[in-house]
Amino acid sequence: MTRQAVWAVVTGMYDAYTRGDRAGIDRLLHPEATIFDSAAPDLITSRAQLDKVRDARPTDGPAETGLHAYDEVVDVWGDTALARYRLRVDYAAGEPEIVRTTTVLRHLDGEWLIVHVHENSL
């Protein structure tokens, strides 16, 4: 059950992304979460930095048509969880992008929150 709860948070983040629901994503992130985003060279260490990366994403490039997280391996040790998986980003034109991803979560105040994400495009 716990692994499924962790995976639901991870997939919930991508569901919110596809809906354009920035607040929905932010609800799943710990306020001090760090992120290595596949589209940014530096470690993101604040919500302001994350918003800057989000705002800089091109709007005139190939249109994303979907995200699919798969091949997950989830381990849980007490209040810490580690999810490793692949993320397929589909586009209206062209080949999909595959992103190898690791996400760390902590169980705090009764809920799982993402504390770190590391993305690496293959």
N, C-alpha and C positions, 0 to 999 in steps of 0.2 A: 504493500500500500504506500509506503513512504517513497519508494522509487517512482511510483506513478504520480505522486503529488509533486515531486521535484520535476519530473518530465512535463507535467501540466503547466508549471510556471514557465519553463523554457519555451514550450510551444505557444503558451499564452502571449509571451513577448512577441513572437513572430506573427501571431494572429493580430495583435494590436498594431504592429508595423504595417501589415497589409491593409488594415482599415484606415491607416493614417492617424491613429489614435496615440499621439505622443504622450498624453497624460496616462493612458492605459499602460504604456511601456514603463513610464516613470514610477507607477505604483508597484511594479515588480522589481525595481532596482533599489538597492540600499542607497540612502542619501550619499554615502561616501564610496559608491561603487567605482571601480576602475575598469577601463575598457581599452583593449587593442582592437580598434575597428579596422576592417580590411581596407577601408578607403582613406585611412589617416595614418601618417607615419609615426606619430608620437602617442605615448600612453595618455589616455584621457583620465584625468584625476578629479574632475568636478563636473557638476551639472552644467555650468556655464560653458566649459570646454566641449561637452557633449552637444549642447545646443548649437555651438559654433560649427561643429562638424556636420550636424544635421542641416543647418541652414546653408552650408556650402555645397551640399549635394546637387549635382546638375539636374536641371529639370528638362533640358533639351536633348538628353541622351536617349539610349534605347529604353523603352518603357518596360518596367518590371511587370510581369503578369502573375507572379506567384512565388511563394517561398515554401519549401518543404524540408523539414528537419527529419533525418532518418539515420539508421545504423547507430542508434544511441547505445552507449554504455554508461550506466548510472551507478555510482557507489555512494553509500551513505554511512557516515561514521558519527553517530550521535547527532549533534546539531550542525554538522558540516556535510555538504554533498558536492560531488564532482560529476558533471555530465560531459561526456565526449561524444561528438556526433558530426555528421556532415550536414551541410545546409545547401540545398540546390536552389539557386535563384534563376527563375525562368524569365525570359524576355519575349516581347512580341515578335522580335526578329533576331535571328542568330542563335547561337548555342547557349545553353545554360551555363552559369558559373557555379562551380563547386567550391564551397568554403569549408575548410576543416576548422572546427570550433570546439573550444573547451570553456565550460561555464562552471563557476564555483558559486555555491549558494550557502547561506546560513539560515538556520531556523531560529528566528527571533520573535519574541512576543506572540508565539502561536502561528507564525506564518513563515514560509520560505521566501527569502529575498535573494536576488542576484547580487553578489559582491564583486565578481570579476568575470569578464568575458574576454577571450582571446580568439580572434579570427585570423585565419590565414588562407588566402585564396590559393587554390591548387592550379 
